[in-house]
Amino acid sequence: MKITFITTNNVKFNIACDVLSRYGITVEQRKMELSELKTINLDDVVMDKAKQVAKTFKENFIVDDSGLYIDALADFPGALFKPTIYTLGEEKFLRLMNGEKNRRARFVSELIFYNSKTNEFSLIPTIMTGTIVDTVSTGTRRVGYSLERIFVPDREKKPIAEMDDKEWEALYSRTKTKLHYEELGRKLSSDKG
């Protein structure tokens, strides 16, 4: 089976290829300019993007987007994370948390799979819980999600940006079986059987 991943994010594309190839699924990348709803609701954002793609693209495809939901900020910024962090920068973004004792957050990534045979959309989320740091990390590791220097995943002691290759590989290995790409691979494999 072949799926086209509508994304400009090469890191997400490479992870999808890695996971889905184990299920015999070939993933191709296609870059498209899509408008984005201005809402914290990630379900609405990814569904709107998928419907935009489906108007012109009639093959199997996936669209993936993410958001950061912070408990102390009433789930802000949610799906508005990327424009918020790009506009404010990490330092100013963290000032929104000044004085907050509750630093809990959820990083949510959702994909929508469009099945061209059935003309149906399937929404599959991945949720990583963790905490927001007090000060921006000076680490340099980038994994394509814009939160590497401000977010510490549960069971970890430091932000992703400070992880060496061994630590990152351990985190990735521990979490990849819970990724939405993995769930999609299992779903499509069981649909064949």
N, CA, C and O of each residue as an XYZ file, in Angstrom:
772
protein
N       0.847     -1.185      0.000
C       0.000      0.000      0.000
C       0.887      1.241      0.000
O       1.979      1.245      0.568
N       0.398      2.281     -0.643
C       1.101      3.558     -0.681
C       0.223      4.635     -0.066
O      -0.979      4.704     -0.324
N       0.852      5.480      0.757
C       0.171      6.618      1.361
C       1.007      7.851      1.092
O       2.235      7.800      1.165
N       0.358      8.951      0.782
C       1.059     10.215      0.620
C       0.898     11.025      1.902
O      -0.215     11.212      2.394
N       2.011     11.500      2.434
C       2.013     12.309      3.641
C       2.080     13.764      3.197
O       3.077     14.200      2.620
N       1.019     14.506      3.468
C       0.966     15.924      3.120
C       1.632     16.686      4.269
O       1.008     16.950      5.297
N       2.902     17.034      4.078
C       3.650     17.716      5.130
C       4.871     18.425      4.570
O       5.431     18.029      3.548
N       5.265     19.473      5.260
C       6.538     20.145      4.962
C       7.575     19.771      6.010
O       8.729     20.186      5.910
N       7.180     18.987      7.023
C       8.058     18.623      8.129
C       8.772     17.310      7.800
O       8.172     16.237      7.850
N      10.063     17.412      7.461
C      10.837     16.234      7.074
C      11.038     15.258      8.224
O      11.127     14.051      7.997
N      11.111     15.756      9.455
C      11.289     14.871     10.611
C      10.048     13.985     10.786
O      10.168     12.772     10.963
N       8.857     14.595     10.735
C       7.625     13.807     10.841
C       7.548     12.791      9.698
O       7.154     11.643      9.907
N       7.922     13.214      8.506
C       7.895     12.320      7.345
C       8.811     11.121      7.563
O       8.418      9.985      7.294
N      10.027     11.362      8.048
C      10.983     10.275      8.268
C      10.496      9.300      9.339
O      10.676      8.090      9.206
N       9.881      9.824     10.398
C       9.345      8.948     11.446
C       8.207      8.096     10.885
O       8.133      6.898     11.155
N       7.325      8.716     10.106
C       6.222      7.966      9.486
C       6.757      6.858      8.579
O       6.252      5.736      8.606
N       7.769      7.169      7.782
C       8.382      6.156      6.902
C       8.945      5.004      7.715
O       8.740      3.837      7.379
N       9.666      5.339      8.802
C      10.282      4.321      9.658
C       9.224      3.377     10.228
O       9.375      2.158     10.157
N       8.170      3.935     10.784
C       7.139      3.116     11.436
C       6.309      2.348     10.408
O       6.126      1.138     10.548
N       5.807      3.024      9.387
C       4.880      2.387      8.450
C       5.547      1.374      7.520
O       4.886      0.460      7.025
N       6.845      1.527      7.279
C       7.536      0.562      6.416
C       7.495     -0.846      7.016
O       7.525     -1.830      6.276
N       7.426     -0.955      8.341
C       7.349     -2.261      9.000
C       6.029     -2.969      8.713
O       5.896     -4.170      8.948
N       5.060     -2.221      8.206
C       3.758     -2.794      7.850
C       3.599     -2.919      6.330
O       2.501     -3.160      5.829
N       4.704     -2.753      5.611
C       4.663     -2.856      4.162
C       4.006     -1.668      3.484
O       3.534     -1.774      2.352
N       3.975     -0.534      4.178
C       3.349      0.671      3.641
C       4.430      1.637      3.187
O       5.320      1.993      3.960
N       4.350      2.058      1.935
C       5.273      3.035      1.385
C       4.689      4.425      1.590
O       3.514      4.663      1.313
N       5.520      5.339      2.077
C       5.064      6.707      2.323
C       5.819      7.659      1.411
O       7.049      7.638      1.348
N       5.071      8.487      0.712
C       5.664      9.530     -0.129
C       5.295     10.882      0.462
O       4.224     11.047      1.047
N       6.181     11.835      0.304
C       5.930     13.173      0.834
C       5.434     14.095     -0.275
O       5.923     14.067     -1.404
N       4.450     14.909      0.085
C       3.959     15.936     -0.836
C       3.741     17.209     -0.027
O       3.081     17.201      1.012
N       4.303     18.284     -0.520
C       4.160     19.571      0.166
C       3.045     20.356     -0.496
O       3.026     20.534     -1.714
N       2.113     20.823      0.331
C       0.989     21.628     -0.163
C       0.793     22.804      0.780
O       0.980     22.681      1.991
N       0.424     23.924      0.226
C       0.072     25.090      1.040
C      -1.376     24.934      1.491
O      -2.287     24.872      0.665
N      -1.582     24.869      2.798
C      -2.921     24.723      3.351
C      -3.187     25.855      4.328
O      -2.292     26.262      5.069
N      -4.395     26.359      4.334
C      -4.743     27.356      5.341
C      -4.993     26.625      6.653
O      -5.302     25.434      6.664
N      -4.854     27.354      7.758
C      -5.017     26.728      9.061
C      -6.029     27.497      9.893
O      -5.934     28.714     10.050
N      -6.996     26.767     10.419
C      -7.979     27.383     11.311
C      -7.287     27.983     12.522
O      -6.283     27.444     12.988
N      -7.795     29.070     13.029
C      -7.249     29.709     14.227
C      -8.101     29.298     15.422
O      -9.029     30.007     15.811
N      -7.776     28.145     15.995
C      -8.484     27.594     17.144
C      -7.519     26.738     17.942
O      -6.530     26.246     17.399
N      -7.796     26.553     19.231
C      -6.942     25.653     20.003
C      -7.351     24.194     19.797
O      -6.624     23.291     20.212
N      -8.506     23.948     19.162
C      -9.026     22.595     18.980
C      -8.314     21.890     17.823
O      -8.551     22.194     16.654
N      -7.445     20.952     18.169
C      -6.632     20.258     17.177
C      -7.464     19.392     16.237
O      -7.147     19.299     15.052
N      -8.525     18.755     16.742
C      -9.397     17.948     15.876
C      -9.921     18.779     14.703
O      -9.911     18.333     13.556
N     -10.374     19.985     15.012
C     -10.916     20.854     13.970
C      -9.845     21.244     12.953
O     -10.110     21.299     11.752
N      -8.635     21.514     13.440
C      -7.543     21.944     12.552
C      -7.171     20.839     11.573
O      -7.101     21.080     10.368
N      -6.927     19.613     12.082
C      -6.506     18.541     11.173
C      -7.631     18.118     10.234
O      -7.371     17.784      9.078
N      -8.867     18.126     10.706
C      -9.976     17.760      9.821
C     -10.140     18.788      8.706
O     -10.378     18.425      7.555
N     -10.015     20.060      9.043
C     -10.127     21.097      8.025
C      -9.025     20.959      6.977
O      -9.282     21.091      5.781
N      -7.806     20.695      7.423
C      -6.698     20.502      6.474
C      -6.951     19.291      5.575
O      -6.732     19.351      4.365
N      -7.414     18.193      6.173
C      -7.680     16.988      5.391
C      -8.753     17.232      4.334
O      -8.645     16.746      3.208
N      -9.781     17.982      4.698
C     -10.837     18.287      3.723
C     -10.318     19.174      2.596
O     -10.747     19.036      1.451
N      -9.392     20.088      2.916
C      -8.778     20.911      1.866
C      -8.019     20.025      0.875
O      -8.129     20.197     -0.339
N      -7.245     19.070      1.415
C      -6.455     18.178      0.556
C      -7.383     17.312     -0.291
O      -7.149     17.138     -1.486
N      -8.435     16.770      0.320
C      -9.343     15.843     -0.375
C     -10.059     16.490     -1.552
O     -10.540     15.788     -2.442
N     -10.137     17.803     -1.572
C     -10.791     18.477     -2.710
C     -10.012     18.293     -4.004
O     -10.598     18.290     -5.087
N      -8.687     18.138     -3.898
C      -7.871     18.046     -5.112
C      -7.049     16.769     -5.218
O      -6.551     16.444     -6.296
N      -6.900     16.045     -4.122
C      -6.029     14.867     -4.103
C      -6.886     13.652     -3.799
O      -7.508     13.587     -2.738
N      -6.928     12.701     -4.697
C      -7.867     11.577     -4.574
C      -7.198     10.245     -4.241
O      -7.809      9.193     -4.430
N      -5.953     10.263     -3.749
C      -5.244      9.053     -3.324
C      -5.314      8.942     -1.807
O      -5.771      9.868     -1.138
N      -4.861      7.806     -1.255
C      -4.730      7.670      0.196
C      -3.716      8.698      0.692
O      -2.641      8.847      0.112
N      -4.064      9.409      1.769
C      -3.096     10.371      2.316
C      -3.279     10.513      3.820
O      -4.294     10.118      4.394
N      -2.258     11.090      4.429
C      -2.352     11.466      5.834
C      -1.954     12.931      5.984
O      -1.121     13.460      5.249
N      -2.582     13.554      6.961
C      -2.259     14.914      7.392
C      -2.006     14.800      8.891
O      -2.729     14.096      9.597
N      -0.998     15.482      9.365
C      -0.609     15.389     10.776
C      -0.357     16.798     11.289
O       0.309     17.595     10.629
N      -0.889     17.102     12.461
C      -0.619     18.388     13.098
C      -0.540     18.159     14.591
O      -0.911     17.095     15.088
N      -0.055     19.159     15.303
C       0.147     18.970     16.734
C      -0.179     20.231     17.514
O      -0.311     21.320     16.955
N      -0.304     20.052     18.820
C      -0.588     21.170     19.706
C      -0.076     20.884     21.108
O       0.150     19.733     21.480
N       0.101     21.932     21.867
C       0.576     21.826     23.246
C      -0.505     22.370     24.166
O      -0.894     23.534     24.070
N      -0.982     21.512     25.058
C      -2.077     21.855     25.957
C      -1.527     21.960     27.387
O      -1.098     20.964     27.970
N      -1.547     23.171     27.939
C      -0.957     23.430     29.247
C      -2.072     23.593     30.274
O      -2.939     24.455     30.136
N      -2.034     22.753     31.304
C      -3.093     22.753     32.316
C      -3.317     24.139     32.919
O      -4.454     24.606     32.983
N      -2.249     24.798     33.360
C      -2.365     26.082     34.070
C      -2.871     27.212     33.179
O      -3.304     28.250     33.680
N      -2.820     27.018     31.860
C      -3.274     28.049     30.927
C      -4.594     27.657     30.270
O      -4.894     28.106     29.164
N      -5.379     26.825     30.941
C      -6.687     26.390     30.426
C      -6.565     25.793     29.021
O      -7.377     26.067     28.138
N      -5.525     24.968     28.841
C      -5.225     24.263     27.586
C      -4.678     25.145     26.473
O      -4.463     24.655     25.365
N      -4.446     26.426     26.728
C      -3.759     27.273     25.757
C      -2.300     26.828     25.694
O      -1.752     26.425     26.720
N      -1.657     26.884     24.543
C      -2.116     27.394     23.257
C      -2.774     26.343     22.361
O      -3.292     26.682     21.297
N      -2.761     25.068     22.776
C      -3.389     24.042     21.960
C      -2.831     24.015     20.554
O      -1.615     24.044     20.360
N      -3.729     23.960     19.558
C      -3.311     23.904     18.152
C      -2.675     25.217     17.683
O      -2.123     25.283     16.585
N      -2.753     26.245     18.504
C      -2.115     27.527     18.164
C      -0.660     27.588     18.652
O      -0.042     28.652     18.630
N      -0.121     26.456     19.088
C       1.233     26.438     19.641
C       2.279     26.972     18.670
O       3.067     27.848     19.027
N       2.293     26.451     17.452
C       3.336     26.851     16.506
C       3.318     28.353     16.229
O       4.363     28.991     16.351
N       2.169     28.955     15.859
C       2.208     30.405     15.633
C       2.500     31.199     16.910
O       3.100     32.271     16.851
N       2.076     30.673     18.063
C       2.340     31.373     19.319
C       3.830     31.374     19.637
O       4.390     32.414     19.985
N       4.475     30.215     19.519
C       5.902     30.120     19.852
C       6.740     30.891     18.835
O       7.751     31.489     19.204
N       6.340     30.889     17.562
C       7.082     31.647     16.554
C       6.916     33.144     16.753
O       7.853     33.905     16.509
N       5.744     33.579     17.189
C       5.486     35.003     17.397
C       6.172     35.517     18.659
O       6.845     36.548     18.632
N       5.996     34.794     19.762
C       6.542     35.251     21.043
C       8.000     34.870     21.260
O       8.744     35.603     21.912
N       8.407     33.741     20.725
C       9.710     33.174     21.065
C       9.576     32.395     22.359
O       8.602     32.562     23.093
N      10.538     31.557     22.634
C      10.458     30.668     23.789
C      10.488     31.417     25.122
O       9.743     31.081     26.042
N      11.346     32.429     25.223
C      11.469     33.174     26.494
C      10.143     33.840     26.876
O       9.662     33.668     27.996
N       9.561     34.589     25.956
C       8.290     35.268     26.247
C       7.168     34.260     26.463
O       6.286     34.469     27.296
N       7.208     33.165     25.706
C       6.191     32.132     25.885
C       6.221     31.610     27.322
O       5.173     31.455     27.949
N       7.417     31.339     27.844
C       7.535     30.823     29.207
C       7.079     31.839     30.251
O       6.696     31.450     31.355
N       7.111     33.122     29.928
C       6.628     34.132     30.879
C       5.132     33.982     31.157
O       4.644     34.401     32.207
N       4.415     33.387     30.218
C       2.992     33.114     30.465
C       2.811     32.188     31.668
O       1.741     32.150     32.276
N       3.851     31.454     31.999
C       3.798     30.487     33.096
C       4.392     31.034     34.395
O       4.433     30.316     35.395
N       4.854     32.290     34.403
C       5.447     32.862     35.619
C       4.518     32.686     36.815
O       3.332     33.007     36.749
N       5.073     32.177     37.898
C       4.308     32.009     39.123
C       3.425     30.777     39.170
O       2.815     30.500     40.203
N       3.342     30.037     38.088
C       2.487     28.843     38.048
C       3.223     27.639     38.651
O       4.321     27.295     38.213
N       2.627     27.018     39.633
C       3.220     25.814     40.228
C       2.903     24.574     39.387
O       3.723     23.662     39.279
N       1.724     24.549     38.803
C       1.328     23.423     37.959
C       1.947     23.621     36.572
O       1.504     24.481     35.811
N       2.965     22.830     36.245
C       3.673     22.939     34.963
C       3.269     21.798     34.009
O       3.913     21.606     32.978
N       2.222     21.050     34.339
C       1.823     19.894     33.538
C       1.306     20.331     32.164
O       0.642     21.357     32.015
N       1.640     19.505     31.173
C       1.219     19.786     29.800
C       1.081     18.477     29.033
O       1.641     17.448     29.411
N       0.317     18.548     27.942
C       0.167     17.425     27.022
C       0.550     17.904     25.628
O       0.023     18.896     25.124
N       1.477     17.178     25.020
C       1.790     17.427     23.623
C       0.980     16.423     22.826
O       1.177     15.214     22.954
N       0.069     16.922     22.002
C      -0.844     16.062     21.240
C      -0.516     16.197     19.758
O      -0.419     17.300     19.219
N      -0.350     15.065     19.128
C      -0.130     15.029     17.683
C      -1.240     14.163     17.102
O      -1.468     13.050     17.574
N      -1.922     14.658     16.094
C      -3.028     13.910     15.489
C      -2.818     13.763     13.997
O      -2.398     14.691     13.306
N      -3.122     12.572     13.526
C      -3.118     12.394     12.077
C      -4.511     12.018     11.630
O      -5.294     11.420     12.369
N      -4.786     12.381     10.422
C      -6.005     11.923      9.762
C      -5.566     11.131      8.542
O      -4.774     11.594      7.721
N      -6.108      9.916      8.450
C      -5.884      9.082      7.283
C      -7.123      9.170      6.405
O      -8.244      8.948      6.864
N      -6.909      9.497      5.142
C      -8.000      9.534      4.168
C      -7.908      8.277      3.327
O      -6.908      8.049      2.646
N      -8.959      7.453      3.373
C      -9.036      6.232      2.590
C      -9.746      6.557      1.279
O     -10.942      6.849      1.265
N      -9.006      6.504      0.192
C      -9.562      6.905     -1.103
C     -10.634      5.932     -1.608
O     -11.487      6.321     -2.405
N     -10.601      4.681     -1.159
C     -11.614      3.712     -1.601
C     -12.959      3.963     -0.937
O     -14.005      3.869     -1.579
N     -12.927      4.284      0.359
C     -14.180      4.466      1.100
C     -14.573      5.936      1.242
O     -15.682      6.256      1.668
N     -13.633      6.836      0.873
C     -13.857      8.275      1.011
C     -14.111      8.659      2.480
O     -14.892      9.565      2.771
N     -13.426      7.939      3.405
C     -13.595      8.183      4.834
C     -12.316      8.718      5.456
O     -11.211      8.450      4.985
N     -12.495      9.484      6.529
C     -11.383     10.025      7.298
C     -11.303      9.289      8.633
O     -12.328      9.056      9.274
N     -10.095      8.920      9.055
C      -9.884      8.303     10.371
C      -8.927      9.188     11.160
O      -7.827      9.487     10.697
N      -9.342      9.603     12.341
C      -8.540     10.466     13.207
C      -7.841      9.606     14.255
O      -8.490      8.829     14.956
N      -6.512      9.743     14.366
C      -5.738      8.956     15.330
C      -4.794      9.898     16.086
O      -3.951     10.549     15.469
N      -4.928      9.976     17.418
C      -4.055     10.855     18.197
C      -2.869     10.128     18.838
O      -2.898      8.913     19.036
N      -1.842     10.891     19.151
C      -0.746     10.475     20.020
C      -0.648     11.539     21.102
O      -0.690     12.733     20.804
N      -0.519     11.116     22.355
C      -0.416     12.076     23.450
C       0.835     11.775     24.258
O       1.037     10.650     24.713
N       1.681     12.801     24.433
C       2.862     12.695     25.288
C       2.684     13.696     26.423
O       2.531     14.893     26.184
N       2.706     13.206     27.648
C       2.551     14.095     28.797
C       3.917     14.471     29.353
O       4.905     13.760     29.165
N       3.945     15.599     30.037
C       5.200     16.056     30.610
C       5.014     17.366     31.342
O       3.913     17.696     31.782
N       6.098     18.110     31.468
C       6.069     19.390     32.171
C       6.766     20.463     31.353
O       7.620     20.181     30.512
N       6.376     21.700     31.625
C       7.000     22.861     30.997
C       8.126     23.341     31.916
O       7.939     23.451     33.127
N       9.281     23.624     31.343
C      10.441     24.066     32.124
C      10.253     25.494     32.626
O       9.384     26.223     32.148
N      11.081     25.882     33.597
C      11.069     27.263     34.106
C      11.857     28.205     33.205
O      11.478     29.362     33.024
N      12.958     27.703     32.640
C      13.797     28.515     31.748
C      14.114     27.715     30.494
O      14.204     26.487     30.529
N      14.279     28.418     29.402
C      14.540     27.777     28.109
C      15.872     27.047     28.147
O      16.881     27.601     28.582
N      15.869     25.824     27.698
C      17.085     25.019     27.617
C      18.027     25.580     26.552
O      17.584     26.177     25.570
N      19.312     25.383     26.756
C      20.300     25.791     25.752
C      20.686     24.620     24.855
O      21.575     24.751     24.013
N      20.023     23.477     25.030
C      20.311     22.295     24.212
C      20.033     22.537     22.743
O      19.321     23.473     22.380
N      20.601     21.685     21.898
C      20.530     21.909     20.450
C      19.794     20.819     19.666
O      19.613     20.962     18.457
N      19.366     19.738     20.316
C      18.678     18.673     19.573
C      17.328     19.190     19.077
O      16.558     19.777     19.838
N      17.052     18.964     17.792
C      15.770     19.344     17.194
C      15.128     18.090     16.634
O      15.783     17.295     15.960
N      13.835     17.913     16.916
C      13.120     16.752     16.393
C      11.889     17.162     15.590
O      11.068     16.316     15.234
N      11.763     18.434     15.309
C      10.724     18.877     14.399
C       9.412     19.305     15.003
O       8.429     19.447     14.275
N       9.352     19.519     16.309
C       8.083     19.868     16.929
C       8.072     21.218     17.640
O       7.037     21.586     18.195
N       9.152     21.962     17.652
C       9.242     23.311     18.228
C       9.078     23.376     19.736
O       8.929     24.467     20.287
N       9.103     22.247     20.411
C       8.958     22.276     21.861
C      10.161     21.676     22.573
O      10.150     21.536     23.796
N      11.190     21.322     21.828
C      12.340     20.597     22.360
C      13.023     21.294     23.530
O      13.569     20.627     24.409
N      13.002     22.625     23.556
C      13.748     23.359     24.587
C      12.882     23.789     25.771
O      13.386     24.396     26.716
N      11.563     23.476     25.727
C      10.690     23.932     26.815
C       9.870     22.811     27.457
O       9.134     23.068     28.410
N       9.977     21.581     26.961
C       9.108     20.487     27.399
C       9.947     19.293     27.843
O      10.857     18.864     27.133
N       9.634     18.764     29.023
C      10.301     17.568     29.537
C       9.268     16.434     29.567
O       8.317     16.493     30.346
N       9.443     15.403     28.730
C       8.491     14.288     28.743
C       8.513     13.558     30.084
O       9.544     13.514     30.754
N       7.384     12.990     30.469
C       7.335     12.170     31.680
C       8.424     11.096     31.611
O       8.771     10.605     30.537
N       8.954     10.744     32.791
C      10.024      9.754     32.963
C      11.386     10.266     32.506
O      12.370      9.527     32.550
N      11.453     11.508     32.073
C      12.733     12.097     31.678
C      13.103     13.190     32.672
O      12.244     13.716     33.380
N      14.379     13.525     32.717
C      14.852     14.532     33.664
C      15.231     15.851     32.991
O      15.552     16.830     33.664
N      15.191     15.867     31.668
C      15.600     17.078     30.953
C      14.828     17.205     29.650
O      14.246     16.237     29.161
N      14.830     18.426     29.087
C      14.136     18.637     27.808
C      14.784     17.824     26.682
O      15.952     17.443     26.766
N      14.017     17.573     25.648
C      14.504     16.820     24.490
C      15.760     17.465     23.902
O      16.657     16.752     23.453
N      15.844     18.787     23.895
C      16.986     19.500     23.316
C      18.303     19.136     23.977
O      19.356     19.262     23.353
N      18.270     18.687     25.229
C      19.497     18.355     25.955
C      19.852     16.875     25.886
O      20.887     16.466     26.412
N      19.016     16.071     25.250
C      19.284     14.635     25.186
C      20.386     14.331     24.191
O      20.429     14.897     23.099
N      21.290     13.417     24.585
C      22.279     12.950     23.620
C      21.617     11.895     22.735
O      20.451     11.559     22.943
N      22.342     11.374     21.759
C      21.763     10.422     20.811
C      21.200      9.184     21.502
O      20.130      8.699     21.134
N      21.917      8.673     22.502
C      21.473      7.475     23.206
C      20.176      7.733     23.970
O      19.266      6.904     23.948
N      20.091      8.873     24.641
C      18.881      9.216     25.392
C      17.690      9.426     24.464
O      16.583      8.975     24.756
N      17.925     10.126     23.325
C      16.841     10.339     22.370
C      16.358      9.018     21.794
O      15.153      8.793     21.684
N      17.285      8.141     21.423
C      16.909      6.840     20.866
C      16.095      6.027     21.877
O      15.140      5.343     21.509
N      16.482      6.108     23.158
C      15.740      5.384     24.199
C      14.320      5.930     24.323
O      13.366      5.158     24.421
N      14.172      7.264     24.320
C      12.837      7.872     24.388
C      12.019      7.499     23.158
O      10.855      7.116     23.278
N      12.619      7.609     21.976
C      11.921      7.282     20.739
C      11.494      5.809     20.718
O      10.366      5.490     20.341
N      12.403      4.916     21.126
C      12.082      3.485     21.144
C      10.945      3.183     22.112
O      10.085      2.350     21.829
N      10.946      3.866     23.258
C       9.918      3.641     24.271
C       8.553      4.156     23.839
O       7.525      3.595     24.217
N       8.543      5.227     23.044
C       7.264      5.852     22.695
C       6.754      5.498     21.296
O       5.572      5.690     21.013
N       7.617      4.986     20.418
C       7.164      4.823     19.033
C       6.053      3.796     18.862
O       5.268      3.887     17.917
N       5.975      2.812     19.770
C       4.885      1.836     19.649
C       3.537      2.462     20.009
O       2.489      1.872     19.747
N       3.563      3.662     20.610
C       2.333      4.359     20.968
C       1.997      5.462     19.958
O       0.986      6.151     20.101
N       2.835      5.625     18.954
C       2.611      6.690     17.974
C       1.401      6.396     17.097
O       1.055      5.241     16.852
N       0.771      7.459     16.634
C      -0.381      7.302     15.745
C      -0.013      6.605     14.449
O      -0.862      5.954     13.839
N       1.249      6.728     14.010
C       1.678      6.030     12.794
C       1.624      4.515     13.025
O       1.224      3.754     12.144
N       2.029      4.099     14.214
C       1.991      2.672     14.573
C       0.548      2.172     14.582
O       0.252      1.101     14.051
N      -0.333      2.939     15.177
C      -1.749      2.536     15.214
C      -2.324      2.457     13.804
O      -3.091      1.545     13.495
N      -1.955      3.407     12.950
C      -2.415      3.372     11.561
C      -1.890      2.122     10.862
O      -2.636      1.453     10.147
N      -0.623      1.806     11.059
C      -0.051      0.605     10.450
C      -0.775     -0.652     10.882
O      -1.077     -1.513     10.056
N      -1.059     -0.765     12.188
C      -1.796     -1.930     12.693
C      -3.199     -1.997     12.096
O      -3.673     -3.064     11.707
N      -3.855     -0.835     12.031
C      -5.223     -0.778     11.498
C      -5.256     -1.216     10.030
O      -6.102     -2.018      9.636
N      -4.333     -0.686      9.230
C      -4.334     -1.030      7.809
C      -3.936     -2.469      7.586
O      -4.421     -3.104      6.649
N      -3.052     -3.005      8.435
C      -2.667     -4.425      8.314
C      -3.838     -5.338      8.649
O      -4.050     -6.352      7.984
N      -4.602     -4.976      9.687
C      -5.745     -5.822     10.064
C      -6.869     -5.703      9.039
O      -7.623     -6.655      8.839
N      -6.988     -4.555      8.392
C      -8.012     -4.396      7.347
C      -7.732     -5.291      6.157
O      -8.660     -5.756      5.495
N      -6.434     -5.542      5.875
C      -6.056     -6.428      4.762
C      -6.435     -7.866      5.062
O      -6.892     -8.611      4.196
N      -6.220     -8.244      6.373
C      -6.431     -9.642      6.759
C      -7.880     -9.902      6.979
O      -8.262    -11.024      7.311
